[in-house]
Amino acid sequence: MNDEDRIDWSLTTWEGSRRAQLRDAMKLTLTEKWQAVEEMADWARATIAWRRARGLPYIDPYTGEQVSGTVVREDAPNETSSPGNS
């Protein structure tokens, strides 16, 4: 087994993974950090737009309130019948 095949098992724990993430983040320049924040914000906005377009619930980023969805299921039970009754 060569050095590239060896697994650093200390990175497989929650704490080890978190330490590795922090070490990697500390290596970034301020410009790279700012770019990452902007990309995360873009992704969040796109996710909200995607959920809103499909009528799914989402958290409003400005109020922090949950916006309920308006999805209508095609296989929804008939209004006149109750579950268990045919």
C-alpha positions as CSV (number, residue, x, y, z in Angstrom):
1,M,0.0,0.0,0.0
2,N,1.5,3.3,-1.0
3,D,1.1,6.7,0.8
4,E,-1.7,7.8,-1.5
5,D,-3.8,4.7,-0.6
6,R,-3.5,5.3,3.2
7,I,-6.5,6.7,4.9
8,D,-6.1,9.4,7.6
9,W,-8.7,8.0,10.0
10,S,-8.5,11.1,12.2
11,L,-10.4,12.9,9.5
12,T,-13.3,10.5,9.6
13,T,-14.7,11.6,13.0
14,W,-16.9,14.6,13.5
15,E,-14.2,16.5,15.3
16,G,-11.5,15.5,12.8
17,S,-13.6,16.5,9.9
18,R,-14.5,19.9,11.5
19,R,-10.8,20.6,12.2
20,A,-9.9,19.8,8.6
21,Q,-12.6,22.1,7.3
22,L,-11.4,24.9,9.6
23,R,-7.8,24.4,8.4
24,D,-8.9,24.6,4.8
25,A,-11.0,27.7,5.4
26,M,-8.1,29.5,7.1
27,K,-6.0,29.0,4.0
28,L,-8.5,31.0,1.9
29,T,-7.9,34.6,1.1
30,L,-10.5,37.2,2.0
31,T,-11.5,37.5,-1.6
32,E,-12.0,33.7,-1.8
33,K,-14.0,33.7,1.4
34,W,-16.2,36.5,0.1
35,Q,-16.7,34.7,-3.2
36,A,-17.8,31.5,-1.3
37,V,-20.4,33.5,0.7
38,E,-21.8,35.0,-2.5
39,E,-22.0,31.6,-4.1
40,M,-23.8,30.2,-1.1
41,A,-26.3,33.1,-1.2
42,D,-26.9,32.6,-4.9
43,W,-27.5,28.9,-4.3
44,A,-29.9,29.7,-1.5
45,R,-31.9,32.1,-3.6
46,A,-32.0,29.6,-6.5
47,T,-33.2,26.9,-4.1
48,I,-36.0,29.1,-2.7
49,A,-37.0,30.1,-6.3
50,W,-37.1,26.4,-7.3
51,R,-39.2,25.4,-4.2
52,R,-41.6,28.4,-4.7
53,A,-42.1,27.5,-8.4
54,R,-43.1,24.0,-7.4
55,G,-45.4,25.1,-4.6
56,L,-43.2,23.6,-1.9
57,P,-42.7,25.1,1.6
58,Y,-39.6,27.2,2.2
59,I,-38.2,29.5,4.8
60,D,-38.4,33.2,3.9
61,P,-34.9,34.6,4.2
62,Y,-36.1,38.0,5.2
63,T,-38.6,37.2,7.8
64,G,-37.4,33.7,8.9
65,E,-41.0,32.4,8.7
66,Q,-42.0,29.2,7.0
67,V,-44.0,29.8,3.9
68,S,-46.4,26.8,3.4
69,G,-46.5,25.1,0.0
70,T,-49.4,24.9,-2.3
71,V,-48.7,21.5,-3.9
72,V,-51.8,19.6,-5.0
73,R,-51.2,15.9,-5.2
74,E,-52.6,14.1,-8.3
75,D,-53.4,11.0,-6.2
76,A,-55.1,13.0,-3.4
77,P,-58.2,11.3,-2.0
78,N,-61.6,12.4,-3.2
79,E,-63.2,15.1,-1.0
80,T,-66.4,13.0,-0.5
81,S,-64.6,9.8,0.6
82,S,-62.8,9.4,3.9
83,P,-59.7,7.3,4.4
84,G,-60.7,3.6,4.8
85,N,-64.0,4.0,3.0
86,S,-64.5,2.9,-0.6
